[in-house]
Amino acid sequence: MLVDANVLLDIITSDPEWFAWSAEKLERALAQGLAINPVIYAELAAGFHKEEELDAALDLAELERLPLPYEAAFRAGHAFVEYRRQGGSRRSPLPDFFIGAHVEVAGLTLLTRDAARDRTYFPKLKLIAPK
């Protein structure tokens, strides 16, 4: 199971709105094994001053680090094309596209609290998300 940066940041920052939901879902998912990819790592890095601090936080969560498959990058590019066709204004693929595509091609589940883009561009994804 891939865990999105927003869930991990909820716990790291003790987010007043989302901490309880994220902690509960993360605890339930631990038995299945949790992982991140380089895109999620990059999103988390913005909240840390040193790489060692981020690595220590991730080691506590016992997260596997998965590479991003080229097949997922290709799928992310196609999701981006659809996003642009629907009026999206960004000039390059969004991190959510790489994460959703990785989950899709690897047959994983995504634990996230922000699944709007995933549901739109990767409708067959297995998600653990609010609503």
C-alpha positions in Angstrom: 0.0 0.0 0.0 1.3 3.4 -0.9 0.7 6.1 1.7 0.3 9.7 0.4 2.4 12.6 1.9 -0.8 14.3 3.2 -1.5 11.4 5.5 2.1 11.3 6.8 2.2 15.1 7.2 -1.1 15.0 9.2 0.7 12.8 11.8 4.1 14.6 11.7 2.5 18.0 12.2 -0.4 16.8 14.5 -2.9 18.4 12.1 -5.9 19.4 14.3 -8.4 18.5 11.6 -6.9 15.3 10.1 -4.6 13.8 12.7 -7.2 11.3 14.1 -8.4 10.1 10.7 -4.9 9.7 9.3 -3.5 8.0 12.5 -6.4 5.5 12.5 -6.1 4.6 8.8 -2.3 4.4 9.0 -2.5 2.1 12.0 -5.0 -0.2 10.3 -2.8 -0.3 7.1 0.4 -1.2 8.9 -0.3 -4.9 8.8 -0.5 -4.7 5.0 2.9 -3.0 4.7 3.3 0.7 3.8 5.4 2.3 1.2 6.3 5.6 -0.4 7.9 6.5 -3.8 10.4 9.3 -4.7 7.5 11.7 -5.5 6.0 11.3 -2.0 9.5 11.6 -0.5 10.0 14.9 -2.4 6.7 16.2 -1.1 7.7 15.3 2.5 11.1 16.8 2.1 9.7 20.3 1.9 8.8 20.1 5.6 12.3 19.1 6.8 15.5 21.1 7.0 17.8 18.0 6.8 17.5 14.8 4.9 18.6 12.9 8.0 15.5 14.3 9.9 13.1 13.1 7.2 14.8 9.7 7.0 14.5 9.3 10.7 10.8 10.1 10.7 10.2 7.7 7.9 12.2 4.9 9.6 9.9 5.2 12.6 6.9 4.5 10.3 8.7 1.5 8.8 7.9 2.6 5.2 9.3 0.7 2.3 10.8 2.8 -0.4 9.6 1.8 -3.9 11.1 3.1 -7.2 8.8 4.8 -9.6 8.3 2.5 -12.6 8.7 3.9 -16.1 5.3 2.5 -16.9 3.8 4.7 -14.2 5.6 7.7 -15.6 4.1 7.0 -19.0 0.6 6.6 -17.5 1.1 9.9 -15.5 1.9 11.7 -18.8 -1.3 10.5 -20.3 -3.3 11.5 -17.3 -1.7 14.9 -17.6 -2.8 15.2 -21.2 -6.4 14.5 -20.1 -6.0 17.1 -17.4 -5.0 19.7 -20.0 -7.9 18.7 -22.3 -10.2 19.4 -19.4 -8.8 22.9 -18.9 -6.0 22.2 -16.4 -3.5 25.1 -16.4 -0.4 23.5 -15.1 2.5 23.1 -17.6 3.9 19.8 -16.3 2.5 16.7 -14.7 1.4 17.1 -11.1 2.8 14.9 -8.3 -0.7 13.3 -7.9 -0.5 11.9 -11.4 2.8 10.1 -10.7 1.4 8.8 -7.4 -1.9 7.6 -8.9 -0.2 6.1 -11.9 2.3 4.2 -9.7 -0.6 2.8 -7.6 -2.5 1.8 -10.8 0.3 0.0 -12.6 1.6 -1.7 -9.5 -1.9 -2.9 -8.4 -1.5 -1.2 -5.0 -3.9 0.6 -2.8 -3.5 4.3 -2.0 -4.0 5.7 1.5 -4.8 9.4 1.0 -7.1 12.0 2.3 -7.1 14.0 -1.0 -8.4 11.6 -3.7 -10.2 14.0 -6.0 -7.6 13.8 -8.8 -7.1 10.1 -8.3 -10.8 9.5 -8.7 -11.0 11.7 -11.8 -7.9 10.4 -13.7 -7.5 6.9 -12.2 -11.1 5.8 -11.6 -10.2 2.2 -11.0 -7.7 2.8 -8.2 -8.2 1.1 -4.9 -8.4 4.0 -2.4 -8.6 4.4 1.3 -9.8 8.0 1.6 -12.6 10.1 3.2 -15.8 10.1 1.3 
